[in-house]
């Protein structure tokens, strides 16, 4: 026995050595220091993290550590890959019970969350992250990279943002100081407000080359008097969410509209995740903001600081005999990285394009992505200036090239293949639906932007002109079916109208070399393959671009309808709810309950039925509303308080909101 044990000892030592040397990086100890000066020690990176700080959540996703997140706030549910993460409430009013139920091994908070922290067990480690300056964003990227052993990814993210900021600094350096614009962020609902002098938001304005206001007030949000407003005289105004609409109420009042930005209609709205956070996308926002502030300067090719050229290519596989090569080329145009899907053919092709009609002799088809900083810089005057800007850079001839143009990133390209016997169809799809989704026949056309859902179809069959044009209908029906199943809303009438597409969609259908096919409609196999490829491609592309999935939570469904709980609380007719933040928090707590989520989801579905007039009687539904109000209140409720009514909301939605708000208010009463 003794001899046997001794013989095993070298083997055991060898195994121990191998475990030490070969153990994965994620299993090694971690030590970080947070913004409160607390030193945190972990034997390995935490695995069940709850983040209450949206900028931290965004960075965790950006460095590839999202699998470590067990819970997030509803402000982060729009991130790609957030579906399925537990929602613990909002930033302002997270649920202590929800957090505790997830048994976190780390809770990421900021100073605002003192009340939440007080309700948590002392055994839960806290990581305090306060973002007051742009430099904090880079420090947090590095900290989170170390925490999750994603140092390389964090370093790459930091470098990307610094490159973007350095580029803008070079571009605006050429603009004389007396030509710099006065730029102000709009905030507030009942009065005009703006970030304080020392906020990261004013730092972003200065990084974009703007002159930020200096009213001698520090803090995240400060009030602006009429005299300060008039003396500063902003030339460029921007906000997010409902900031612009709220501020426009003041522009109609005496004096408030007499500033340059209002008179010249230079008022813009950006996504909240860009304006309100100094995080993983600070460089993206500063670039976009600067390009709008100095549109004329940035549009001047003589002022570009980088050469126009292809800097990277990524090959794609398209298994069709007539395809020579396919790739995504990243190229510098107007100083910003554009991306082009390029498919080259061995022999000239015939095709149909909804952008250019029927064409022949085409050797290249593609889909060109212009990033947000280029949107205001694009040449006007039709398609030729666009082709003249792009073709020389990607090395193609205008006469033999057919392109589509989009604001959806080529990194989010979806490639779908459908086959039946000898038939093959490829769909190359990009899609984004956050900006200009429309319901045709209801929404008005008023402007043009780059195409937002673009589809290129390649088939091995020789489609006739009739079949190619018929394929456009099959593809469009497949696209619209995907939008309907995802409940994509019209950007212009989100409460009342589901989207059928965006206002700038385009399609190219390319004919192959196989047997002739003269029909691609819904009753034939080719039409079926095209529609199926379109449906799958649109769903995947929307997920990649916008993070939208079918089973998203109720908070995201409200955002899709341009609503939020805080906005609803602020707009309520009941004077007792003017303590809006606290009341909104109580409503959010109720909506974390799956029962009440389902109730509000049913109201949303009924609202669409009411709009189509397929559901007309809501007498029994009112009984359900009374029951829900009573369940929330914990006692009988005899009637619903009319918080939301009139034409502003569909009837079933207003009834459901009245029920929830009535129940929450009644529960708070003694």
C-alpha positions as CSV (number, residue, x, y, z in Angstrom):
1,X,0.0,0.0,0.0
2,X,2.8,2.4,1.0
3,X,4.8,1.6,-2.2
4,X,1.7,2.2,-4.3
5,X,1.0,5.6,-2.8
6,X,4.6,6.6,-3.3
7,X,4.4,5.6,-7.0
8,X,1.3,7.8,-7.5
9,X,2.9,10.9,-5.9
10,X,4.8,12.0,-9.1
11,X,1.6,11.6,-11.1
12,X,-0.4,13.7,-8.6
13,X,2.3,16.4,-8.6
14,X,2.2,16.4,-12.4
15,X,-1.6,16.8,-12.4
16,X,-1.5,19.6,-9.9
17,X,1.2,21.4,-12.0
18,X,-0.9,21.0,-15.2
19,X,-4.0,22.3,-13.5
20,X,-2.1,25.3,-12.3
21,X,-0.5,26.0,-15.7
22,X,-3.5,25.2,-17.9
23,X,-6.3,26.5,-15.8
24,X,-8.3,29.1,-17.8
25,X,-7.7,32.8,-17.3
26,X,-11.2,33.2,-15.9
27,X,-10.4,31.0,-12.9
28,X,-7.5,33.2,-11.7
29,X,-7.9,35.8,-8.8
30,X,-9.2,39.3,-9.5
31,X,-8.6,42.5,-7.6
32,X,-10.1,45.9,-8.5
33,X,-10.7,49.3,-6.8
34,X,-14.0,51.0,-7.4
35,X,-14.9,54.7,-7.4
36,X,-15.6,54.7,-3.7
37,X,-12.1,53.5,-3.0
38,X,-13.2,50.0,-2.1
39,X,-10.8,47.2,-2.9
40,X,-12.6,44.1,-4.2
41,X,-11.0,40.7,-4.2
42,X,-12.4,37.7,-6.1
43,X,-10.9,34.2,-6.5
44,X,-12.2,34.3,-10.0
45,X,-14.3,36.7,-12.1
46,X,-17.9,37.0,-10.8
47,X,-20.4,34.9,-12.6
48,X,-23.8,36.2,-11.3
49,X,-23.5,40.0,-11.7
50,X,-26.5,42.4,-11.4
51,X,-25.8,45.8,-13.0
52,X,-27.9,48.8,-12.1
53,X,-25.7,51.2,-14.1
54,X,-26.6,51.2,-17.8
55,X,-23.2,52.5,-18.9
56,X,-21.5,49.7,-17.1
57,X,-23.9,47.1,-18.6
58,X,-23.2,48.5,-22.1
59,X,-19.5,48.1,-21.5
60,X,-19.8,44.6,-20.2
61,X,-21.7,43.7,-23.4
62,X,-19.1,45.5,-25.5
63,X,-16.1,43.5,-24.1
64,X,-17.9,40.2,-24.5
65,X,-18.7,39.5,-20.9
66,X,-22.5,39.5,-21.1
67,X,-22.6,35.9,-20.0
68,X,-21.6,37.1,-16.5
69,X,-24.7,39.2,-16.2
70,X,-27.6,37.7,-14.3
71,X,-29.7,40.9,-14.0
72,X,-30.0,44.3,-15.7
73,X,-32.3,47.3,-15.6
74,X,-35.0,47.9,-18.2
75,X,-32.8,50.7,-19.6
76,X,-30.5,48.0,-21.0
77,X,-33.0,45.6,-22.5
78,X,-32.5,47.0,-26.0
79,X,-28.9,45.7,-26.1
80,X,-28.2,42.9,-28.5
81,X,-28.2,39.7,-26.4
82,X,-30.1,41.2,-23.5
83,X,-33.1,39.1,-24.2
84,X,-33.5,36.5,-21.4
85,X,-31.6,38.6,-18.9
86,X,-33.6,39.1,-15.7
87,X,-34.9,42.7,-15.4
88,X,-34.7,44.1,-11.8
89,X,-36.5,47.4,-12.5
90,X,-35.2,50.8,-13.6
91,X,-32.1,52.7,-12.7
92,X,-34.1,55.0,-10.4
93,X,-36.1,52.3,-8.6
94,X,-34.6,48.8,-8.8
95,X,-36.3,46.0,-6.8
96,X,-34.3,44.8,-3.9
97,X,-36.4,41.6,-3.8
98,X,-35.6,40.9,-7.5
99,X,-31.9,41.5,-7.0
100,X,-31.8,39.3,-4.0
101,X,-33.7,36.5,-5.8
102,X,-30.9,36.3,-8.3
103,X,-28.3,35.6,-5.6
104,X,-25.7,37.9,-7.1
105,X,-22.0,37.6,-6.4
106,X,-21.6,41.3,-7.4
107,X,-23.9,44.3,-7.6
108,X,-22.8,47.2,-9.7
109,X,-24.2,50.5,-8.4
110,X,-23.5,54.2,-8.3
111,X,-23.9,56.8,-5.5
112,X,-27.6,57.3,-6.4
113,X,-28.4,53.8,-5.3
114,X,-27.8,54.3,-1.5
115,X,-31.4,53.3,-0.7
116,X,-31.1,50.1,-2.7
117,X,-27.7,49.3,-1.1
118,X,-29.2,49.8,2.4
119,X,-31.8,47.1,1.6
120,X,-29.3,44.6,0.4
121,X,-27.5,41.9,2.4
122,X,-24.1,42.9,3.6
123,X,-22.8,39.7,2.0
124,X,-23.3,41.0,-1.5
125,X,-20.1,42.7,-2.8
126,X,-20.7,46.2,-4.3
127,X,-18.9,47.8,-7.1
128,X,-19.5,51.5,-7.2
129,X,-19.1,53.2,-10.6
130,X,-19.8,56.9,-10.9
131,X,-19.5,58.6,-14.3
132,X,-19.0,62.3,-14.0
133,X,-16.4,62.9,-16.7
134,X,-15.5,61.4,-20.0
135,X,-12.2,60.0,-18.5
136,X,-14.4,58.0,-16.1
137,X,-15.7,56.0,-19.1
138,X,-12.2,54.9,-20.1
139,X,-11.3,54.1,-16.5
140,X,-14.4,52.0,-16.2
141,X,-13.7,50.1,-19.5
142,X,-10.3,49.2,-18.1
143,X,-11.7,48.2,-14.7
144,X,-14.4,46.0,-16.2
145,X,-11.8,44.4,-18.5
146,X,-9.7,43.5,-15.5
147,X,-12.7,42.3,-13.5
148,X,-13.9,39.9,-16.2
149,X,-10.4,39.0,-17.6
150,X,-11.3,40.8,-20.8
151,X,-8.3,43.1,-20.8
152,X,-7.6,42.7,-24.5
153,X,-11.2,43.5,-25.5
154,X,-11.3,46.4,-23.1
155,X,-8.0,47.8,-24.5
156,X,-9.4,47.5,-28.1
157,X,-12.6,49.3,-27.1
158,X,-10.6,52.1,-25.4
159,X,-8.3,52.4,-28.4
160,X,-11.3,52.6,-30.8
161,X,-12.9,55.4,-28.9
162,X,-9.6,57.3,-28.6
163,X,-9.1,57.0,-32.4
164,X,-12.5,58.5,-32.9
165,X,-12.0,61.4,-30.5
166,X,-8.5,62.1,-32.0
167,X,-10.0,62.2,-35.5
168,X,-12.6,64.7,-34.5
169,X,-10.0,66.8,-32.7
170,X,-8.0,66.9,-35.9
171,X,-11.0,67.9,-38.0
172,X,-12.3,70.7,-35.7
173,X,-8.8,72.1,-35.2
174,X,-9.0,73.5,-38.7
175,X,-12.2,75.5,-37.8
176,X,-11.3,79.0,-36.5
177,X,-12.4,79.8,-33.0
178,X,-14.7,82.6,-34.2
179,X,-16.5,80.0,-36.3
180,X,-17.2,77.6,-33.5
181,X,-20.9,76.9,-32.7
182,X,-22.6,77.4,-29.4
183,X,-24.1,74.0,-28.6
184,X,-26.5,73.1,-25.8
185,X,-28.1,69.9,-24.6
186,X,-31.8,70.3,-23.8
187,X,-33.2,68.6,-20.7
188,X,-36.2,69.1,-18.5
189,X,-40.0,68.7,-18.9
190,X,-41.6,71.6,-17.0
191,X,-38.7,74.0,-17.6
192,X,-35.6,74.4,-19.8
193,X,-32.7,72.6,-18.1
194,X,-29.2,71.6,-19.3
195,X,-26.2,69.7,-17.9
196,X,-23.9,71.6,-15.4
197,X,-20.6,73.0,-16.4
198,X,-18.7,70.0,-15.0
199,X,-20.8,67.3,-16.5
200,X,-19.5,64.7,-19.0
201,X,-22.2,65.9,-21.4
202,X,-20.6,69.3,-21.8
203,X,-17.3,67.6,-22.1
204,X,-18.7,65.7,-25.1
205,X,-19.9,69.0,-26.6
206,X,-16.4,70.4,-26.2
207,X,-14.8,67.3,-27.7
208,X,-17.1,67.7,-30.7
209,X,-15.7,71.2,-31.2
210,X,-18.7,73.0,-29.7
211,X,-18.9,75.9,-27.2
212,X,-20.8,74.5,-24.3
213,X,-22.8,76.9,-22.0
214,X,-21.2,78.1,-18.8
215,X,-23.9,79.3,-16.4
216,X,-21.6,79.0,-13.4
217,X,-23.6,76.0,-12.1
218,X,-22.2,72.5,-11.5
219,X,-24.1,69.2,-11.5
220,X,-25.8,66.7,-13.8
221,X,-28.8,68.9,-14.5
222,X,-29.2,72.7,-13.8
223,X,-32.1,75.1,-14.6
224,X,-31.7,77.8,-17.3
225,X,-33.3,81.2,-16.8
226,X,-34.7,83.1,-19.8
227,X,-32.0,85.8,-19.4
228,X,-29.3,83.1,-19.5
229,X,-30.9,81.5,-22.5
230,X,-31.1,84.7,-24.5
231,X,-27.6,85.8,-23.6
232,X,-26.0,82.4,-24.5
233,X,-28.1,82.3,-27.7
234,X,-27.6,78.6,-28.7
235,X,-26.9,77.9,-32.4
236,X,-27.3,74.2,-32.1
237,X,-29.7,72.3,-29.7
238,X,-30.1,68.6,-29.1
239,X,-31.7,66.2,-26.8
240,X,-33.0,62.7,-26.5
241,X,-36.4,61.0,-26.0
242,X,-39.0,63.6,-25.3
243,X,-36.5,66.5,-24.6
244,X,-37.1,68.1,-27.9
245,X,-40.9,68.0,-27.8
246,X,-41.0,69.3,-24.2
247,X,-38.6,72.2,-25.0
248,X,-40.7,73.2,-28.1
249,X,-43.5,74.1,-25.8
250,X,-41.2,76.9,-24.5
251,X,-40.1,78.0,-28.0
252,X,-43.6,79.3,-28.6
253,X,-43.5,81.5,-25.5
254,X,-42.3,85.1,-25.6
255,X,-38.6,85.3,-26.1
256,X,-37.7,81.7,-25.8
257,X,-37.9,81.1,-29.6
258,X,-35.7,84.1,-30.4
259,X,-32.4,82.3,-30.5
260,X,-30.5,81.2,-33.5
261,X,-31.0,77.4,-33.1
262,X,-34.7,77.8,-33.0
263,X,-35.0,80.3,-35.8
264,X,-32.7,78.2,-38.1
265,X,-34.4,74.9,-37.1
266,X,-31.1,73.4,-35.8
267,X,-32.7,71.2,-33.2
268,X,-31.8,67.5,-33.2
269,X,-32.6,64.3,-31.3
270,X,-30.2,61.4,-30.6
271,X,-30.7,58.0,-29.0
272,X,-30.7,58.2,-25.2
273,X,-28.0,55.6,-24.9
274,X,-25.6,58.0,-26.7
275,X,-26.5,61.3,-25.1
276,X,-27.1,60.2,-21.5
277,X,-24.1,57.9,-21.0
278,X,-20.4,58.2,-21.2
279,X,-19.6,54.6,-22.0
280,X,-18.6,52.2,-24.7
281,X,-19.9,54.5,-27.5
282,X,-18.6,57.9,-26.4
283,X,-16.5,58.2,-29.6
284,X,-19.5,57.3,-31.8
285,X,-21.6,60.1,-30.2
286,X,-18.9,62.8,-30.4
287,X,-18.3,61.9,-34.1
288,X,-22.0,62.1,-35.0
289,X,-22.6,65.3,-33.0
290,X,-19.6,67.0,-34.5
291,X,-20.6,66.1,-38.1
292,X,-24.0,67.7,-37.5
293,X,-22.6,70.8,-35.9
294,X,-20.1,71.4,-38.6
295,X,-21.9,69.8,-41.6
296,X,-20.6,72.3,-44.1
297,X,-17.0,72.0,-43.0
298,X,-17.1,68.2,-42.9
299,X,-18.7,68.0,-46.3
300,X,-15.7,69.8,-47.9
301,X,-13.5,67.1,-49.5
302,X,-10.6,69.5,-49.3
303,X,-10.7,69.5,-45.5
304,X,-10.6,65.7,-45.1
305,X,-7.6,64.5,-43.0
306,X,-7.5,60.8,-44.1
307,X,-7.0,59.4,-47.5
308,X,-10.0,57.7,-49.2
309,X,-9.1,54.0,-49.4
310,X,-10.1,50.4,-48.5
311,X,-8.5,49.5,-45.2
312,X,-9.8,46.0,-44.5
313,X,-11.8,43.2,-46.3
314,X,-13.7,40.3,-44.8
315,X,-14.5,37.4,-47.2
316,X,-18.0,35.9,-47.5
317,X,-19.0,32.5,-48.8
318,X,-21.7,32.5,-51.5
319,X,-21.8,29.1,-53.2
320,X,-23.1,30.0,-56.7
321,X,-21.2,29.2,-59.9
322,X,-21.4,32.7,-61.3
323,X,-20.2,34.4,-58.2
324,X,-16.5,35.2,-58.5
325,X,-15.9,36.6,-55.0
326,X,-17.8,38.3,-52.1
327,X,-16.6,40.4,-49.3
328,X,-17.3,43.3,-47.0
329,X,-14.8,46.1,-47.5
330,X,-14.2,48.7,-44.9
331,X,-13.2,52.0,-46.5
332,X,-12.5,55.5,-45.4
333,X,-14.9,58.0,-47.1
334,X,-15.3,61.6,-45.8
335,X,-12.8,60.6,-43.0
336,X,-15.2,57.9,-41.5
337,X,-15.2,54.1,-41.9
338,X,-17.8,53.1,-44.4
339,X,-18.5,49.5,-45.2
340,X,-19.5,47.9,-48.5
341,X,-20.9,44.5,-49.3
342,X,-19.4,43.6,-52.7
343,X,-20.4,40.6,-54.8
344,X,-18.4,40.3,-58.0
345,X,-19.7,38.1,-60.9
346,X,-17.7,36.0,-63.4
347,X,-19.9,37.2,-66.3
348,X,-22.3,40.1,-66.7
349,X,-25.7,39.7,-65.1
350,X,-29.2,40.9,-65.6
351,X,-31.1,42.2,-62.6
352,X,-34.0,44.3,-61.3
353,X,-33.4,47.0,-58.7
354,X,-36.1,48.9,-56.9
355,X,-33.6,51.8,-56.8
356,X,-32.6,51.8,-60.5
357,X,-35.1,49.5,-62.4
358,X,-34.0,46.8,-64.8
359,X,-30.3,46.6,-65.6
360,X,-28.0,44.4,-67.7
361,X,-24.3,44.0,-68.0
362,X,-23.8,44.2,-64.3
363,X,-20.5,42.7,-62.9
364,X,-20.9,43.8,-59.3
365,X,-23.8,44.2,-56.9
366,X,-23.5,45.6,-53.4
367,X,-24.9,47.3,-50.4
368,X,-23.1,50.4,-49.0
369,X,-23.2,51.4,-45.4
370,X,-22.6,55.0,-44.4
371,X,-22.2,55.5,-40.6
372,X,-24.2,58.2,-38.7
373,X,-21.4,60.9,-39.0
374,X,-21.8,60.7,-42.8
375,X,-25.5,60.9,-43.0
376,X,-25.6,64.7,-43.1
377,X,-22.6,64.8,-45.4
378,X,-23.9,62.6,-48.2
379,X,-23.8,64.3,-51.7
380,X,-27.2,65.5,-52.9
381,X,-28.5,65.3,-56.5
382,X,-29.6,61.7,-57.0
383,X,-27.7,58.4,-57.3
384,X,-24.8,59.5,-59.5
385,X,-23.1,61.6,-56.8
386,X,-23.3,58.6,-54.5
387,X,-21.8,56.3,-57.0
388,X,-19.1,58.8,-57.8
389,X,-18.2,59.0,-54.1
390,X,-18.0,55.3,-53.6
391,X,-17.0,53.5,-56.8
392,X,-13.5,54.9,-57.1
393,X,-12.7,53.9,-53.5
394,X,-13.8,50.3,-53.8
395,X,-12.4,50.0,-57.3
396,X,-15.5,49.5,-59.4
397,X,-17.0,51.1,-62.5
398,X,-20.3,52.9,-62.3
399,X,-21.6,51.4,-65.6
400,X,-21.2,47.8,-64.4
401,X,-22.1,48.2,-60.7
402,X,-25.5,48.2,-58.9
403,X,-25.5,49.3,-55.3
404,X,-28.0,49.9,-52.6
405,X,-27.4,52.4,-49.8
406,X,-28.1,52.0,-46.1
407,X,-27.6,53.3,-42.6
408,X,-27.4,49.7,-41.2
409,X,-24.0,48.4,-40.4
410,X,-22.5,45.7,-42.7
411,X,-21.2,43.9,-39.6
412,X,-24.9,43.1,-39.0
413,X,-25.4,41.6,-42.4
414,X,-27.6,38.4,-42.4
415,X,-27.0,35.8,-45.1
416,X,-29.7,33.3,-45.6
417,X,-29.8,30.3,-48.0
418,X,-32.9,28.4,-49.1
419,X,-32.9,25.4,-51.3
420,X,-35.4,23.0,-53.0
421,X,-34.1,20.2,-55.3
422,X,-32.0,22.1,-57.9
423,X,-33.1,25.6,-56.8
424,X,-31.0,27.8,-54.6
425,X,-31.7,31.3,-53.3
426,X,-29.4,33.5,-51.2
427,X,-30.7,36.6,-49.4
428,X,-28.2,39.2,-48.2
429,X,-30.1,41.4,-45.8
430,X,-29.4,44.5,-43.7
431,X,-32.1,46.0,-41.6
432,X,-32.7,48.7,-39.0
433,X,-36.1,49.8,-37.8
434,X,-35.4,52.3,-35.0
435,X,-35.6,55.5,-37.1
436,X,-38.0,55.4,-40.0
437,X,-40.3,52.4,-39.8
438,X,-43.6,53.2,-41.5
439,X,-47.0,51.7,-42.0
440,X,-47.8,52.3,-45.7
441,X,-51.2,53.9,-46.4
442,X,-51.2,55.6,-42.9
443,X,-47.9,57.4,-42.6
444,X,-46.9,60.4,-44.7
445,X,-43.7,60.5,-46.8
446,X,-41.7,63.6,-46.0
447,X,-37.9,63.0,-46.4
448,X,-35.3,60.7,-47.7
449,X,-32.5,58.8,-45.9
450,X,-30.3,55.8,-46.8
451,X,-32.2,52.6,-47.2
452,X,-32.9,50.8,-43.9
453,X,-34.1,47.3,-45.0
454,X,-32.1,46.3,-48.0
455,X,-32.3,42.8,-49.6
456,X,-30.2,41.4,-52.4
457,X,-31.4,38.0,-53.8
458,X,-29.1,35.7,-55.8
459,X,-30.4,32.6,-57.4
460,X,-29.0,29.9,-59.6
461,X,-32.1,29.9,-61.8
462,X,-32.4,32.1,-64.9
463,X,-35.2,34.4,-63.8
464,X,-37.0,36.2,-66.6
465,X,-37.8,40.0,-66.2
466,X,-41.3,38.9,-65.2
467,X,-40.1,36.6,-62.5
468,X,-37.6,39.1,-61.2
469,X,-40.3,41.8,-60.7
470,X,-42.7,39.2,-59.2
471,X,-39.9,38.2,-56.8
472,X,-40.0,41.7,-55.4
473,X,-43.5,41.2,-54.2
474,X,-42.7,37.8,-52.6
475,X,-39.7,39.3,-50.9
476,X,-41.7,42.3,-49.7
477,X,-44.4,40.1,-48.3
478,X,-41.8,38.0,-46.5
479,X,-40.2,41.2,-45.0
480,X,-43.6,42.5,-43.9
481,X,-44.5,39.2,-42.2
482,X,-41.2,39.4,-40.2
483,X,-42.0,42.9,-39.1
484,X,-45.5,42.0,-38.1
485,X,-44.3,38.9,-36.1
486,X,-41.8,41.1,-34.3
487,X,-44.4,43.8,-33.6
488,X,-42.2,46.5,-35.2
489,X,-44.1,49.8,-34.8
490,X,-44.4,52.8,-37.1
491,X,-41.9,55.5,-36.1
492,X,-44.6,58.1,-36.7
493,X,-47.7,56.5,-35.2
494,X,-46.3,53.8,-32.8
495,X,-49.4,53.6,-30.6
496,X,-51.8,52.9,-33.5
497,X,-49.8,51.4,-36.4
498,X,-47.6,48.3,-36.9
499,X,-44.9,48.9,-39.4
500,X,-45.0,47.3,-42.9
501,X,-41.5,48.4,-43.8
502,X,-39.3,51.5,-43.6
503,X,-39.6,54.5,-45.8
504,X,-36.4,53.7,-47.7
505,X,-36.3,49.9,-48.3
506,X,-34.8,48.6,-51.5
507,X,-34.4,45.2,-53.2
508,X,-32.1,43.8,-55.9
509,X,-32.9,40.5,-57.6
510,X,-30.2,38.9,-59.8
511,X,-30.8,36.2,-62.4
512,X,-28.7,33.1,-62.5
513,X,-27.6,30.7,-65.3
514,X,-29.8,27.7,-64.6
515,X,-33.1,26.7,-66.2
516,X,-35.5,29.5,-67.0
517,X,-38.1,30.4,-64.4
518,X,-40.9,32.8,-65.4
519,X,-42.7,33.2,-62.1
520,X,-41.6,33.9,-58.5
521,X,-45.0,34.5,-57.0
522,X,-46.5,33.1,-53.8
523,X,-47.9,30.0,-55.5
524,X,-44.6,28.7,-56.9
525,X,-41.6,27.3,-55.3
526,X,-39.2,30.1,-56.2
527,X,-41.6,32.6,-54.6
528,X,-41.7,30.5,-51.5
529,X,-37.9,30.3,-51.2
530,X,-37.5,34.0,-51.7
531,X,-40.2,34.9,-49.1
532,X,-38.7,32.4,-46.6
533,X,-35.2,33.8,-47.1
534,X,-36.5,37.3,-46.8
535,X,-38.4,36.5,-43.6
536,X,-35.4,34.8,-41.9
537,X,-33.0,37.4,-43.1
538,X,-35.0,40.4,-41.9
539,X,-35.5,38.9,-38.4
540,X,-31.8,38.1,-38.1
541,X,-30.7,41.5,-39.4
542,X,-33.0,43.4,-37.1
543,X,-31.7,41.4,-34.2
544,X,-28.1,42.1,-35.1
545,X,-28.7,45.8,-35.8
546,X,-31.3,46.7,-33.1
547,X,-31.3,43.8,-30.7
548,X,-35.0,43.3,-31.2
549,X,-36.5,39.8,-30.5
550,X,-40.0,38.6,-30.4
551,X,-40.3,37.9,-26.7
552,X,-39.0,41.3,-25.4
553,X,-40.1,42.5,-22.0
554,X,-43.0,45.0,-21.4
555,X,-40.7,47.9,-20.7
556,X,-39.2,47.5,-24.2
557,X,-42.7,47.1,-25.7
558,X,-43.6,50.4,-24.2
559,X,-40.4,52.1,-25.5
560,X,-41.4,50.7,-29.0
561,X,-44.5,52.8,-28.6
562,X,-42.6,55.9,-27.5
563,X,-43.8,55.5,-24.0
564,X,-42.0,55.0,-20.6
565,X,-43.3,54.6,-17.1
566,X,-41.7,57.9,-16.0
567,X,-43.3,59.7,-19.0
568,X,-46.7,58.2,-18.2
569,X,-46.4,59.2,-14.5
570,X,-45.4,62.7,-15.5
571,X,-48.4,63.0,-17.9
572,X,-51.0,61.6,-15.6
573,X,-54.0,63.8,-14.9
574,X,-54.1,63.0,-11.2
575,X,-52.5,65.8,-9.2
576,X,-51.7,63.3,-6.4
577,X,-49.1,61.7,-8.7
578,X,-46.9,64.8,-9.1
579,X,-44.3,63.1,-7.1
580,X,-43.6,61.3,-10.3
581,X,-40.2,59.6,-9.7
582,X,-41.5,57.8,-6.6
583,X,-44.8,56.9,-8.2
584,X,-43.1,55.7,-11.4
585,X,-40.9,53.5,-9.3
586,X,-44.0,51.8,-7.7
587,X,-45.5,51.3,-11.1
588,X,-42.3,49.7,-12.4
589,X,-42.3,47.3,-9.4
590,X,-45.8,46.2,-10.3
591,X,-44.8,45.6,-13.9
592,X,-42.0,43.3,-12.8
593,X,-44.8,40.8,-11.9
594,X,-45.4,38.5,-14.9
595,X,-49.2,38.7,-14.2
596,X,-49.3,42.4,-14.8
597,X,-46.9,42.2,-17.7
598,X,-49.3,39.8,-19.3
599,X,-52.2,42.1,-18.6
600,X,-50.5,45.0,-20.3
601,X,-49.4,42.9,-23.2
602,X,-53.0,41.8,-23.7
603,X,-54.0,45.5,-23.8
604,X,-51.4,46.2,-26.4
605,X,-52.7,43.4,-28.6
606,X,-56.3,44.5,-28.1
607,X,-55.3,48.0,-29.0
608,X,-54.2,46.9,-32.4
609,X,-57.5,45.0,-32.8
610,X,-59.4,48.1,-31.8
611,X,-57.4,50.2,-34.4
612,X,-58.3,47.7,-37.1
613,X,-61.9,47.5,-35.8
614,X,-61.7,43.7,-35.4
615,X,-62.4,44.2,-31.7
616,X,-65.2,46.6,-30.8
617,X,-66.7,45.8,-27.4
618,X,-64.7,46.2,-24.2
619,X,-67.4,45.9,-21.5
620,X,-66.0,42.6,-20.1
621,X,-62.5,43.9,-20.5
622,X,-63.4,46.7,-18.1
623,X,-64.3,44.0,-15.5
624,X,-60.8,42.6,-15.9
625,X,-59.3,46.1,-15.5
626,X,-61.3,46.6,-12.2
627,X,-60.1,43.2,-11.0
628,X,-56.4,44.0,-11.8
629,X,-56.7,47.4,-10.0
630,X,-58.1,45.6,-6.9
631,X,-55.3,43.0,-6.9
632,X,-52.6,45.7,-7.1
633,X,-54.3,47.8,-4.4
634,X,-54.9,44.7,-2.1
635,X,-58.5,45.7,-1.7
636,X,-61.7,46.2,-3.7
637,X,-61.7,49.0,-6.2
638,X,-65.1,50.3,-7.3
639,X,-64.0,52.5,-10.2
640,X,-61.0,53.4,-12.3
641,X,-59.5,56.9,-12.0
642,X,-59.3,58.5,-15.4
643,X,-55.6,59.1,-15.7
644,X,-55.4,58.4,-19.5
645,X,-58.2,58.9,-21.9
646,X,-59.2,60.8,-25.0
647,X,-57.5,60.3,-28.4
648,X,-53.9,60.2,-27.1
649,X,-54.1,56.4,-26.4
650,X,-56.0,53.5,-27.9
651,X,-59.0,52.7,-25.7
652,X,-57.8,49.2,-24.4
653,X,-54.3,50.7,-23.6
654,X,-55.8,53.6,-21.7
655,X,-58.1,51.3,-19.7
656,X,-55.2,49.1,-18.8
657,X,-53.0,52.0,-17.7
658,X,-55.9,53.5,-15.7
659,X,-56.2,50.1,-13.9
660,X,-52.5,49.9,-13.1
661,X,-52.2,53.5,-12.0
662,X,-55.5,53.4,-10.0
663,X,-54.3,50.2,-8.2
664,X,-50.9,51.6,-7.4
665,X,-52.3,54.9,-6.1
666,X,-55.0,53.1,-4.0
667,X,-52.3,50.9,-2.5
668,X,-50.4,53.9,-1.3
669,X,-53.4,55.5,0.3
670,X,-53.8,54.9,4.1
